[in-house]
């Protein structure tokens, strides 16, 4: 059953290509009752320009439980034409106070990753707020530089099917594919038990940052990576780091660790409850 719901957007992952759904952004946020919701699939570029939502913005959406996805927070949009933005994105005044109130109001902050994984494998949750005890390293790995050719061919075929109804410029805009990131970015961290883990960061923000840094460095990829690392370690040294974790559908319910980092929340640090220190990798974070 579909219902109109208000959602406070906190997560937009970097786009991926799907044979079935074209270009996708996994979106998550806080429902009007304070609980988490995942909206998937959502074809980002098919939304009207004025409805291309931003993080920390309220939206009105017609939602129904996604019965094809077993994860408890997963919903789907039943009519994309009814998606509406509500006001401007919530700002950062008073140390991100309003954002914190919305996000933390009814949601637990987790510190033990193993306990969180157990909850996911019992299908109690698939999205959570996690606070690492210590950030150890910002990991960068090379990956494929081009999208899967089969998925690209399917998109081209769909464009050709629409060519009778659209101009060439309209088709080009409709099927404009976002550039694939040539690197994977991850955080290596410790939780409250001392367990050392590495999770990939799939946030839209880090992808956009890389392309902006590459432009700033005039195409020098090493320099661009160093700029990204500087922000995610050194610049975040003065902030409190919370990770929005989400399970992937493929590994939910059974994997040793089904989570990836789908968002990084970094309000200004409170001196009463946080401390940062410099280690051999850069800036590490400790929560007292």
WOBEL-V902350 format. One record per helix or strand of 3 or more residues. SS is the DSSP state (H for helix, E for strand). FROM is the first residue (numbers start at 1). LEN is the number of residues. If there is no record, write none. Layout:
BEGIN
ss={SS & SS}
from={FROM & FROM}
len={LEN & LEN}
END
This chain:
BEGIN
ss={E & E & E & E & E & H & H & E & E & H & E & H & H & E & E & H & H & E & E & H & H & E & E & E & E}
from={3 & 16 & 22 & 27 & 36 & 44 & 49 & 58 & 74 & 80 & 84 & 93 & 113 & 127 & 134 & 149 & 168 & 183 & 196 & 204 & 221 & 242 & 259 & 274 & 282}
len={11 & 3 & 3 & 5 & 4 & 3 & 3 & 8 & 4 & 3 & 3 & 12 & 9 & 4 & 9 & 13 & 7 & 8 & 6 & 13 & 18 & 6 & 7 & 6 & 6}
END
